[in-house]
Amino acid sequence: MNLNGIEIEHKYLIEYPDRKVLLEMPEARSVQIVQTYLLSEDGSTERVRSWESNGEIRFFHTVKRRLTGLSHLEDEREIDEKQYSALLGRKRPGSDSIVKERILIPYHGRTVEVDIYPFWSDRAIAEVEVMSEEEEVFLPGCVKPIREVTDDIRYKNTSLAMDHDFDI
């Protein structure tokens, strides 16, 4: 939940999921995401993202600034394809665009976002946004957590764009 621009999120390393089972969950849906990190001069994390679902493509520009281990200030806005292409010119040198399938699963009043990356066959990431840092997180039984990695920098998309070939 993005409350006044503040996003509080838990991230879990999970066993590689059965995407068919995930998509059979009530109201689950799949989106294809291409995410590119940009050079930022003020220490924030800046990215552009294309988001394709049901044949529709949308583009977003996001700037995040970390507040705590779980929280960050987020400014996200939808942009058009021309703005997206122009911002790609500021791609962070040495980084790759992250391509992933995100399966969105409504569960216990929240949305569990399962990110499946083409470069992994043994693991994936699940994220859940919450209203407070104290709120309990629930994952569906078909999502098998290995451990919470909210504070593990290796599992941040900014790091995966640089290096995604490391041991669990």
C-alpha positions as a printed Julia matrix, in Angstrom:
168×3 Matrix{Float64}:
  0.0     0.0     0.0
  1.48    3.29   -1.0
  0.42    5.6     1.83
  1.35    9.26    1.22
  4.17    8.05   -1.03
  5.54    5.67    1.6
  5.74    2.02    0.57
  6.33   -0.68    3.2
  7.28   -4.0     1.68
  8.5    -7.46    2.71
 10.52   -9.5     0.22
 10.99  -13.28    0.34
 13.24  -15.67   -1.53
 10.93  -18.55   -2.48
 11.25  -21.95   -4.1
 10.67  -21.82   -7.84
  6.87  -21.83   -8.07
  4.46  -23.75  -10.24
  3.13  -20.81  -12.24
  0.04  -22.79  -13.32
 -0.92  -23.27   -9.65
 -0.31  -19.58   -8.93
 -2.48  -18.51  -11.86
 -5.3   -20.79  -10.66
 -5.55  -18.78   -7.42
 -8.71  -16.59   -7.32
 -8.24  -13.34   -9.28
 -4.55  -14.02   -9.99
 -3.12  -12.41  -13.08
  0.18  -12.26  -14.92
  2.09   -9.25  -16.24
  5.34   -9.08  -18.18
  7.73   -6.44  -16.89
 10.9    -4.94  -18.33
 12.61   -2.77  -15.73
 15.63   -0.56  -16.4
 17.6     1.36  -13.78
 18.75    4.89  -14.53
 21.61    7.06  -13.41
 20.49    9.19  -10.49
 22.52   12.07   -9.13
 20.83   12.48   -5.75
 21.33    9.0    -4.27
 17.8     7.83   -4.97
 16.96    4.74   -7.01
 15.38    5.62  -10.33
 13.88    3.27  -12.91
 11.58    3.01  -15.9
  9.33    0.04  -16.44
  7.18   -1.31  -19.22
  4.24   -3.36  -18.0
  2.36   -5.62  -20.43
 -0.88   -7.33  -19.51
 -3.59   -8.69  -21.8
 -2.03   -7.05  -24.85
 -1.9    -3.59  -23.24
  1.48   -1.95  -22.6
  1.9     0.8   -20.02
  5.04    2.71  -19.03
  6.11    4.01  -15.62
  8.87    6.18  -14.17
  9.69    5.61  -10.48
 12.01    7.3    -8.0
 12.57    5.62   -4.61
 14.44    6.75   -1.54
 15.03    4.27    1.31
 13.68    5.31    4.73
 14.14    2.09    6.76
 14.84   -1.57    5.99
 11.18   -2.07    5.07
 10.08    1.4     4.0
 10.87    3.79    1.22
  9.47    6.97   -0.19
  8.18    6.27   -3.68
  7.17    8.62   -6.45
  5.74    6.68   -9.4
  3.96    8.1   -12.4
  2.67    6.71  -15.65
  4.46    8.08  -18.7
  4.04    7.69  -22.45
  6.23    5.61  -24.74
  8.16    8.66  -25.99
  9.1     9.68  -22.43
 10.01    6.06  -21.66
 12.33    5.87  -24.66
 13.97    9.18  -23.78
 14.58    8.08  -20.17
 16.19    4.84  -21.38
 19.01    7.08  -22.62
 20.0     7.49  -18.95
 20.38    3.72  -18.36
 22.85    2.92  -15.58
 26.14    1.84  -17.22
 27.02   -1.83  -16.72
 23.5    -2.84  -15.8
 21.03   -5.01  -17.69
 17.32   -4.46  -17.97
 15.47   -6.87  -15.69
 12.87   -8.99  -17.49
 10.39  -10.84  -15.32
  6.92  -12.27  -15.16
  5.0   -10.94  -12.18
  2.05  -12.95  -10.95
 -0.26  -10.86   -8.78
 -2.25  -12.84   -6.23
 -4.85  -11.19   -3.98
 -4.46  -12.86   -0.57
 -5.54  -11.94    2.99
 -6.43   -8.39    1.97
 -3.06   -7.75    0.3
 -1.49   -8.59   -3.04
  1.33  -11.12   -3.15
  3.6   -10.31   -6.1
  5.6   -13.31   -7.3
  8.44  -12.37   -9.64
  9.73  -15.14  -11.89
 13.01  -14.35  -13.62
 14.25  -16.15  -16.75
 17.78  -16.44  -15.32
 16.71  -18.59  -12.34
 15.21  -22.08  -12.41
 15.48  -22.8    -8.67
 14.11  -19.67   -7.0
 11.9   -16.63   -7.36
 10.94  -13.6    -5.27
  7.66  -12.84   -3.51
  6.85   -9.34   -2.26
  4.0    -8.12   -0.1
  3.21   -4.48    0.63
  1.73   -3.8     4.05
  0.23   -0.82    5.89
  2.73   -0.8     8.79
  6.09   -2.34    9.58
  4.42   -4.37   12.35
  1.73   -5.94   10.15
  1.91   -9.72    9.82
  2.51  -11.08    6.31
  0.59  -14.05    4.9
  1.69  -16.08    1.89
 -0.46  -18.66    0.09
  0.5   -22.29    0.74
  1.7   -22.68   -2.85
  4.35  -20.0    -2.24
  7.18  -21.75   -0.38
  9.47  -19.25    1.35
 13.14  -20.08    1.79
 13.78  -16.94    3.86
 12.99  -13.25    4.1
 15.44  -11.18    2.03
 14.02   -7.7     2.53
 17.41   -6.42    3.75
 19.6    -8.65    1.55
 20.97   -6.31   -1.09
 21.7    -9.22   -3.47
 17.95   -9.67   -4.03
 17.16   -6.05   -4.8
 16.33   -5.55   -8.47
 19.04   -2.88   -8.68
 21.57   -5.57   -7.73
 20.01   -8.22   -9.99
 20.44   -5.83  -12.91
 24.21   -5.98  -12.23
 24.63   -9.63  -11.15
 22.03  -12.37  -10.85
 24.33  -15.38  -10.8
 25.03  -16.1    -7.15
 24.34  -18.91   -4.71
 21.21  -18.93   -2.58
